[in-house]
Amino acid sequence: MSLEVMLPIEDRSGQLWVNARMLHTALEVGRDFSNWIRSRLEEVDAVEGEDFSPILAESTGGRPAREYLLSLDTAKEVAMMERNEIGKQIRRYFIEAEKKLRERPALDMSDPLVLAQQFIAAETERRKLAEENKTLENKIVEDAPKVLAWEQAKNLSGHFGLSEGMKILSLAPKIAIAEMRGDGYLMDNNLPYQKYIEQGLFVVKEVDDGRGFARRQARITPKGIGVIGERYCNRPHLSQNPKIRKQRLQPTTAIQASA
């Protein structure tokens, strides 16, 4: 899926804005959104009303979620603060998108033919983006049960086996655990790295292997389920549903800004 769809740039009275939660998802941050955005805004000394604008999302019966719009310059800073290739790629996308948006020619109101051509081009682009956004909305609806699962898991107590934890998230256990190894959460023996134990994502317990010997087993905590769920719930190839696993996201091969 292209960054244009994942991270649309909103033009509000000449000011360019980016949805902070969409940026959080695109960056694949391993922290919950609320704490992440608050810390990032503090680190860049963001000024409310100038660098960011808090908004309340529509309520679905519970307490409305607090969302944020970031100015494009602030979004660039936040992307770079992740210090990874995804952050660099997103910053480059912002720069190119801003350049193309700023270079858009003003409508020539004196020439009806030019005006009609520009209107048709703008309407064609609008419909294209509307269709892409609809696809994204459908995916968000599809992911909603998994998102709800990991948010509820934060309120649980105790800890769970890795396979059990992945099932709570509606993820295919073997595939998701392999992904955690690839992402550096787990070692080859499926035990977590020490830093993630210290962060409270996992615990390691001594269990009986059934032959009278003790072996070490990784257990995932509610906090760990929250972190893994937030990062993995938007990855179709990890779903327990085989049909959804086939619907892999299209890789971004080129970054293009809306004309």
C-alpha positions in Angstrom: 0.0 0.0 0.0 1.4 3.4 -1.0 2.3 6.1 1.5 -0.1 8.4 -0.3 -2.9 6.1 1.0 -1.4 5.3 4.4 -0.4 8.9 5.1 -2.6 11.4 3.3 -1.6 15.1 3.7 -4.4 17.4 4.5 -4.4 21.0 3.2 -6.4 23.2 5.6 -6.4 26.8 4.5 -2.9 26.5 3.1 -1.5 24.7 6.2 -0.4 21.1 5.6 -1.3 18.5 8.3 -0.7 14.8 8.9 -2.8 12.5 11.2 -0.5 11.4 14.0 -2.1 8.0 14.5 -1.7 7.2 10.8 2.0 8.2 11.1 2.3 6.0 14.2 0.9 3.0 12.2 3.1 3.7 9.2 6.2 3.9 11.4 5.4 0.5 13.0 6.2 1.9 16.4 6.4 -0.7 19.2 4.8 1.5 21.8 1.1 2.4 22.4 0.0 5.5 20.6 -1.0 7.8 23.5 2.4 7.6 25.3 4.4 7.7 22.1 2.8 10.9 20.7 2.9 12.7 24.1 6.7 12.0 24.5 7.4 12.9 20.9 5.6 16.2 21.1 7.6 17.0 24.2 10.9 16.1 22.6 10.4 18.4 19.6 9.1 21.2 21.8 5.9 21.3 19.8 3.5 24.2 20.3 -0.2 23.5 20.3 -2.1 25.3 17.6 1.1 25.8 15.6 2.9 22.5 15.5 0.0 20.2 16.4 -3.7 20.3 17.0 -5.5 17.9 19.4 -8.9 16.6 18.2 -11.5 14.1 19.6 -12.4 11.2 17.5 -16.1 10.3 17.1 -17.3 8.2 20.0 -18.6 4.7 19.4 -20.3 4.5 22.8 -17.2 4.8 25.0 -15.0 7.7 25.8 -13.9 9.6 22.6 -10.3 8.9 21.7 -7.8 11.8 21.7 -6.3 12.3 18.3 -3.7 14.7 16.9 -3.0 16.5 13.7 0.7 17.3 13.2 2.0 20.1 11.0 4.0 18.7 8.1 7.3 20.0 9.5 6.5 18.4 12.9 5.6 15.1 11.2 9.0 15.2 9.4 10.8 15.6 12.8 8.8 12.8 14.4 9.5 10.4 11.6 13.2 11.0 11.8 13.2 10.5 15.6 12.5 6.8 15.0 16.0 6.5 13.6 15.2 3.7 11.2 14.8 3.2 7.4 11.0 3.5 7.6 11.3 6.9 9.3 13.8 8.1 6.6 11.5 6.9 3.8 8.5 8.6 5.3 10.4 11.9 5.7 11.4 11.7 2.0 7.8 11.2 1.1 6.8 14.2 3.1 9.4 16.4 1.4 8.5 15.3 -2.1 4.8 15.6 -1.4 5.2 19.1 0.0 7.3 20.2 -3.0 4.6 19.0 -5.4 1.8 20.4 -3.4 3.5 23.8 -3.3 4.2 23.7 -7.0 0.6 23.2 -8.0 -0.3 25.9 -10.5 -3.2 28.2 -9.5 -6.4 27.9 -11.5 -6.6 30.2 -14.5 -10.0 31.7 -14.0 -9.8 33.7 -17.2 -9.7 30.7 -19.5 -12.9 28.5 -19.4 -11.2 25.6 -21.3 -8.2 25.5 -18.9 -10.5 25.8 -16.0 -12.6 22.8 -17.2 -9.5 20.7 -17.9 -8.1 21.4 -14.4 -11.5 20.6 -12.8 -11.7 17.3 -14.6 -8.1 16.4 -13.6 -8.8 17.3 -10.0 -12.1 15.4 -9.9 -10.4 12.3 -11.4 -7.7 12.4 -8.8 -10.2 13.0 -6.0 -12.2 9.9 -7.1 -9.0 7.8 -7.3 -8.0 8.8 -3.8 -11.5 8.3 -2.5 -11.4 4.7 -3.8 -8.0 4.1 -2.2 -9.3 5.6 1.1 -12.3 3.3 0.9 -10.0 0.3 0.6 -8.1 1.6 3.6 -11.3 2.1 5.6 -12.4 -1.5 4.8 -9.1 -2.8 6.1 -9.5 -0.8 9.3 -12.9 -2.3 9.8 -11.4 -5.7 9.1 -8.7 -5.2 11.6 -11.1 -3.8 14.3 -11.6 -7.2 16.1 -7.9 -7.6 16.5 -7.4 -4.1 17.7 -10.1 -4.6 20.2 -8.5 -7.8 21.3 -5.1 -6.3 22.1 -6.6 -3.2 23.8 -8.7 -5.5 26.1 -5.7 -7.7 26.7 -3.9 -4.7 28.4 -6.5 -5.1 31.2 -5.7 -8.7 31.8 -3.4 -10.0 34.6 -0.8 -12.8 34.6 0.9 -13.9 31.4 0.4 -16.3 28.6 2.2 -18.8 26.4 3.4 -17.3 23.1 0.9 -19.3 21.0 -2.0 -18.5 23.4 -1.0 -14.8 23.2 -1.0 -14.8 19.4 -4.5 -16.5 19.4 -5.8 -13.7 21.6 -4.7 -11.3 18.8 -6.3 -13.5 16.1 -2.8 -14.1 14.7 -1.5 -17.4 13.3 0.8 -18.5 16.2 3.7 -20.1 14.2 3.8 -17.3 11.6 3.6 -14.5 14.2 6.2 -16.1 16.5 8.6 -16.4 13.5 7.9 -12.7 12.7 8.9 -11.8 16.3 12.2 -13.7 15.8 12.7 -11.8 12.6 11.9 -8.5 14.3 14.3 -9.1 17.1 11.9 -9.7 20.0 12.8 -13.4 20.3 16.0 -15.4 19.9 16.2 -18.5 17.7 15.1 -20.7 20.7 12.0 -18.5 21.1 13.2 -16.9 24.3 13.0 -13.1 24.5 16.0 -10.8 24.5 16.8 -9.4 27.9 15.8 -5.9 27.1 12.2 -6.9 26.3 12.1 -8.8 29.6 13.2 -5.6 31.3 10.6 -3.6 29.4 7.9 -6.0 30.8 6.8 -7.5 27.5 7.9 -11.1 28.4 8.8 -13.2 31.4 10.7 -16.5 31.3 9.5 -19.4 33.5 11.1 -22.8 34.4 8.6 -25.6 33.4 8.7 -29.4 33.6 9.4 -30.9 30.1 7.4 -34.0 31.0 10.6 -36.1 31.6 11.5 -34.7 34.9 13.8 -32.0 33.5 13.2 -28.3 33.7 13.3 -26.1 30.7 12.9 -22.4 30.1 9.7 -21.1 28.5 8.8 -17.6 27.3 5.5 -16.1 28.4 4.0 -12.9 27.0 2.5 -10.3 29.4 -0.6 -8.2 28.8 1.8 -5.3 28.1 3.6 -7.5 25.5 0.3 -8.4 23.9 -0.5 -4.7 23.6 2.8 -3.9 22.0 2.9 -6.8 19.6 -0.8 -6.4 18.8 -0.4 -2.7 18.0 2.5 -3.5 15.7 1.2 -6.7 14.1 -2.5 -6.2 13.8 -2.2 -4.4 10.4 -0.1 -7.2 8.9 -2.5 -9.4 6.9 0.0 -12.2 6.4 -0.1 -12.9 10.1 -3.8 -13.4 10.4 -5.3 -16.7 11.5 -7.7 -16.4 8.6 -6.1 -17.9 5.5 -8.1 -15.7 3.1 -6.8 -12.6 4.8 -3.2 -13.9 4.8 -3.4 -13.9 1.0 -4.2 -10.2 0.9 -0.6 -8.9 1.5 0.0 -5.2 1.4 1.5 -3.9 -1.8 5.1 -2.7 -1.2 5.8 1.0 -1.9 8.0 1.1 -5.0 7.7 4.9 -5.7 6.7 7.8 -3.6 4.4 10.2 -5.4 2.5 13.2 -4.1 -1.0 14.1 -5.1 -1.1 16.6 -7.9 
